[in-house]
Amino acid sequence: MVRMPGVLERKRPQRLVLRFAMAFVALVLAFSACVQIDYVVFDSAATSAISRVAAAAIVGLMSLAGAVVERSGQVIIYHAASFEILSDCTGIEVMGLFAAAVIAFPCRWRPRLTVLGFGLPILLVLNVVRMISLIYVGAHWPMALSYGHLYVWPVVLLTVALGIWLQWALRVTNDLRVVP
């Protein structure tokens, strides 16, 4: 039997990439299904609760900074402008994508848990900064709100999530004990 050099070496990484891609897609679909179940079966109980907590945190932080701000449920009133914090505003989608990418990555659990414990709080804080900045921009420059909301901040959040994941994945793959 003639052994072709490199064939086995190429197949193993390809299998790992395929396994990662399939696990990532499955986790994203499972996460999306959970959100849809919350919408349909539980009348958005979980996502509404997350939105109310986010709104309360935003109002608390803005008040600490000296802003005159009010809240009614998920609605924040600042400078006579009102902003409703929906579940899409909480950054849960980006954090879900990040968590799915980390969990799907073929490595030991300790590095996964470490980067989740590090990355998710960074994304959460960045999303709070996003919401506060959008409220400020929307109250002072309403015409700029949709641009920041739809274009600038989604790119920033996804870029940071991808950057954290890529740095972690590159670091963890340098460890020969990574793949079980």
NUTIFI-891578 format. One record per residue (C-alpha): residue number from 1; residue in one letter; chain; x, y, z. Coordinates in nm, 4 decimals. Layout:
<atoms>
ATOM figu bado pafi       c1       c2       c3
ATOM  NUM    a    A        X        Y        Z
...
</atoms>
This chain:
<atoms>
ATOM figu bado pafi       c1       c2       c3
ATOM    1    m    A   0.0000   0.0000   0.0000
ATOM    2    v    A   0.1350   0.3386  -0.1019
ATOM    3    r    A   0.0979   0.6070   0.1581
ATOM    4    m    A   0.0361   0.9530   0.0254
ATOM    5    p    A   0.2040   1.2045   0.2521
ATOM    6    g    A  -0.0245   1.4634   0.3994
ATOM    7    v    A  -0.3571   1.2971   0.3188
ATOM    8    l    A  -0.4309   1.1911   0.6753
ATOM    9    e    A  -0.3030   1.5212   0.8100
ATOM   10    r    A  -0.5409   1.7124   0.5834
ATOM   11    k    A  -0.8464   1.5021   0.6631
ATOM   12    r    A  -0.8248   1.5440   1.0404
ATOM   13    p    A  -0.8433   1.9261   1.0340
ATOM   14    q    A  -1.1194   1.9083   0.7731
ATOM   15    r    A  -1.3206   1.6796   1.0019
ATOM   16    l    A  -1.2640   1.9152   1.2936
ATOM   17    v    A  -1.3794   2.2122   1.0888
ATOM   18    l    A  -1.6860   2.0211   0.9720
ATOM   19    r    A  -1.7610   1.9074   1.3273
ATOM   20    f    A  -1.7229   2.2650   1.4518
ATOM   21    a    A  -1.9500   2.4034   1.1774
ATOM   22    m    A  -2.2205   2.1433   1.2403
ATOM   23    a    A  -2.2087   2.1909   1.6175
ATOM   24    f    A  -2.2146   2.5708   1.5790
ATOM   25    v    A  -2.5180   2.5632   1.3496
ATOM   26    a    A  -2.6967   2.3157   1.5798
ATOM   27    l    A  -2.6315   2.5348   1.8851
ATOM   28    v    A  -2.7485   2.8502   1.7059
ATOM   29    l    A  -3.0655   2.6717   1.5943
ATOM   30    a    A  -3.1252   2.5420   1.9479
ATOM   31    f    A  -3.0771   2.8912   2.0900
ATOM   32    s    A  -3.3155   3.0358   1.8293
ATOM   33    a    A  -3.5699   2.7647   1.9091
ATOM   34    c    A  -3.5540   2.8535   2.2794
ATOM   35    v    A  -3.6190   3.2194   2.1977
ATOM   36    q    A  -3.9097   3.1258   1.9691
ATOM   37    i    A  -4.0563   2.8978   2.2359
ATOM   38    d    A  -4.0369   3.1880   2.4791
ATOM   39    y    A  -4.2216   3.4109   2.2300
ATOM   40    v    A  -4.4914   3.1616   2.1361
ATOM   41    v    A  -4.5462   2.9464   2.4447
ATOM   42    f    A  -4.4521   3.1787   2.7289
ATOM   43    d    A  -4.5637   3.5079   2.5714
ATOM   44    s    A  -4.2066   3.6461   2.5819
ATOM   45    a    A  -4.1777   3.6078   2.9600
ATOM   46    a    A  -3.8013   3.5476   2.9642
ATOM   47    t    A  -3.7074   3.7954   2.6927
ATOM   48    s    A  -3.9322   4.0643   2.8455
ATOM   49    a    A  -3.7766   4.0069   3.1866
ATOM   50    i    A  -3.4283   4.0433   3.0367
ATOM   51    s    A  -3.5390   4.3663   2.8657
ATOM   52    r    A  -3.6808   4.5071   3.1912
ATOM   53    v    A  -3.3601   4.4236   3.3790
ATOM   54    a    A  -3.1542   4.5870   3.1025
ATOM   55    a    A  -3.3740   4.8990   3.1136
ATOM   56    a    A  -3.3409   4.9185   3.4917
ATOM   57    a    A  -2.9615   4.8828   3.4695
ATOM   58    i    A  -2.9399   5.1528   3.2018
ATOM   59    v    A  -3.1516   5.3944   3.4052
ATOM   60    g    A  -2.9459   5.3215   3.7158
ATOM   61    l    A  -2.6163   5.3829   3.5373
ATOM   62    m    A  -2.7401   5.6963   3.3622
ATOM   63    s    A  -2.8746   5.8297   3.6934
ATOM   64    l    A  -2.5377   5.7629   3.8581
ATOM   65    a    A  -2.3783   5.9693   3.5809
ATOM   66    g    A  -2.6128   6.2576   3.6665
ATOM   67    a    A  -2.8653   6.2181   3.3840
ATOM   68    v    A  -3.2305   6.2868   3.4502
ATOM   69    v    A  -3.3881   5.9678   3.3237
ATOM   70    e    A  -3.7082   5.7777   3.3965
ATOM   71    r    A  -3.8254   5.4265   3.3308
ATOM   72    s    A  -4.1627   5.2657   3.2847
ATOM   73    g    A  -4.1208   4.8913   3.2384
ATOM   74    q    A  -3.9036   4.8534   2.9303
ATOM   75    v    A  -3.9364   5.2170   2.8232
ATOM   76    i    A  -3.6680   5.4726   2.9097
ATOM   77    i    A  -3.7470   5.8442   2.8933
ATOM   78    y    A  -3.4535   6.0805   2.8515
ATOM   79    h    A  -3.4722   6.4441   2.7352
ATOM   80    a    A  -3.8378   6.4058   2.6334
ATOM   81    a    A  -3.7483   6.1152   2.4066
ATOM   82    s    A  -3.8614   5.7615   2.4815
ATOM   83    f    A  -3.6729   5.4429   2.4000
ATOM   84    e    A  -3.8172   5.0950   2.4323
ATOM   85    i    A  -3.5651   4.8280   2.5263
ATOM   86    l    A  -3.6666   4.5194   2.3313
ATOM   87    s    A  -3.5104   4.1744   2.3622
ATOM   88    d    A  -3.3090   4.2507   2.0471
ATOM   89    c    A  -3.1511   4.5445   2.2322
ATOM   90    t    A  -3.0041   4.3297   2.5081
ATOM   91    g    A  -2.7229   4.1844   2.2968
ATOM   92    i    A  -2.8431   3.8329   2.3688
ATOM   93    e    A  -2.8061   3.7339   2.0025
ATOM   94    v    A  -2.4382   3.8313   1.9843
ATOM   95    m    A  -2.3691   3.6662   2.3191
ATOM   96    g    A  -2.5545   3.3558   2.1972
ATOM   97    l    A  -2.3468   3.3431   1.8784
ATOM   98    f    A  -2.0273   3.3885   2.0803
ATOM   99    a    A  -2.1270   3.1154   2.3271
ATOM  100    a    A  -2.2233   2.8807   2.0424
ATOM  101    a    A  -1.8865   2.9351   1.8718
ATOM  102    v    A  -1.6991   2.8720   2.1967
ATOM  103    i    A  -1.9002   2.5637   2.2930
ATOM  104    a    A  -1.8763   2.4176   1.9419
ATOM  105    f    A  -1.4989   2.4582   1.9277
ATOM  106    p    A  -1.3174   2.1242   1.9635
ATOM  107    c    A  -1.1163   2.1650   2.2815
ATOM  108    r    A  -1.1318   2.0812   2.6492
ATOM  109    w    A  -1.4014   2.2364   2.8662
ATOM  110    r    A  -1.1760   2.4388   3.0943
ATOM  111    p    A  -1.0599   2.6774   2.8165
ATOM  112    r    A  -1.4185   2.7087   2.6958
ATOM  113    l    A  -1.5490   2.8012   3.0401
ATOM  114    t    A  -1.2598   3.0432   3.0891
ATOM  115    v    A  -1.3295   3.2368   2.7688
ATOM  116    l    A  -1.7055   3.2362   2.8345
ATOM  117    g    A  -1.6390   3.3793   3.1810
ATOM  118    f    A  -1.4179   3.6440   3.0254
ATOM  119    g    A  -1.5914   3.7159   2.6938
ATOM  120    l    A  -1.9586   3.7268   2.7922
ATOM  121    p    A  -1.9106   4.0014   3.0552
ATOM  122    i    A  -1.7097   4.2060   2.8035
ATOM  123    l    A  -1.9906   4.1749   2.5488
ATOM  124    l    A  -2.2497   4.2581   2.8149
ATOM  125    v    A  -2.0652   4.5736   2.9235
ATOM  126    l    A  -2.0093   4.6762   2.5627
ATOM  127    n    A  -2.3799   4.6309   2.4940
ATOM  128    v    A  -2.4690   4.8490   2.7928
ATOM  129    v    A  -2.2357   5.1161   2.6534
ATOM  130    r    A  -2.4109   5.0701   2.3176
ATOM  131    m    A  -2.7579   5.1198   2.4662
ATOM  132    i    A  -2.6574   5.4248   2.6701
ATOM  133    s    A  -2.4827   5.5839   2.3728
ATOM  134    l    A  -2.7828   5.5189   2.1492
ATOM  135    i    A  -3.0174   5.6752   2.4045
ATOM  136    y    A  -2.7908   5.9789   2.4279
ATOM  137    v    A  -2.7574   6.0082   2.0495
ATOM  138    g    A  -3.1308   5.9518   1.9985
ATOM  139    a    A  -3.2207   6.2237   2.2477
ATOM  140    h    A  -2.9760   6.4802   2.1070
ATOM  141    w    A  -2.9419   6.3839   1.7381
ATOM  142    p    A  -3.2474   6.1752   1.6428
ATOM  143    m    A  -3.1476   6.1606   1.2775
ATOM  144    a    A  -2.8261   5.9764   1.3688
ATOM  145    l    A  -2.9991   5.7172   1.5885
ATOM  146    s    A  -3.0952   5.4708   1.3168
ATOM  147    y    A  -2.7474   5.4820   1.1601
ATOM  148    g    A  -2.5782   5.4026   1.4905
ATOM  149    h    A  -2.8421   5.1477   1.5849
ATOM  150    l    A  -2.8525   4.9588   1.2560
ATOM  151    y    A  -2.4996   4.9946   1.1193
ATOM  152    v    A  -2.2318   5.1111   1.3619
ATOM  153    w    A  -2.3067   4.9202   1.6815
ATOM  154    p    A  -2.3956   4.5820   1.5303
ATOM  155    v    A  -2.0628   4.5820   1.3466
ATOM  156    v    A  -1.8760   4.6854   1.6616
ATOM  157    l    A  -2.0404   4.4142   1.8757
ATOM  158    l    A  -1.9886   4.1389   1.6199
ATOM  159    t    A  -1.6291   4.2477   1.5567
ATOM  160    v    A  -1.5462   4.2404   1.9283
ATOM  161    a    A  -1.7145   3.9004   1.9717
ATOM  162    l    A  -1.5316   3.7610   1.6708
ATOM  163    g    A  -1.2032   3.9142   1.7859
ATOM  164    i    A  -1.2290   3.7612   2.1336
ATOM  165    w    A  -1.3217   3.4236   1.9859
ATOM  166    l    A  -1.0433   3.4290   1.7250
ATOM  167    q    A  -0.7763   3.5279   1.9782
ATOM  168    w    A  -0.8941   3.2535   2.2118
ATOM  169    a    A  -0.9199   2.9914   1.9357
ATOM  170    l    A  -0.5693   3.0734   1.8101
ATOM  171    r    A  -0.4283   3.0547   2.1619
ATOM  172    v    A  -0.6048   2.7299   2.2483
ATOM  173    t    A  -0.5093   2.5542   1.9241
ATOM  174    n    A  -0.1412   2.6115   2.0030
ATOM  175    d    A  -0.1905   2.3722   2.2938
ATOM  176    l    A  -0.1378   2.0170   2.1667
ATOM  177    r    A  -0.3757   1.8863   2.4348
ATOM  178    v    A  -0.6627   2.0839   2.2860
ATOM  179    v    A  -0.8372   1.8167   2.0822
ATOM  180    p    A  -0.9800   1.5360   2.2952
</atoms>
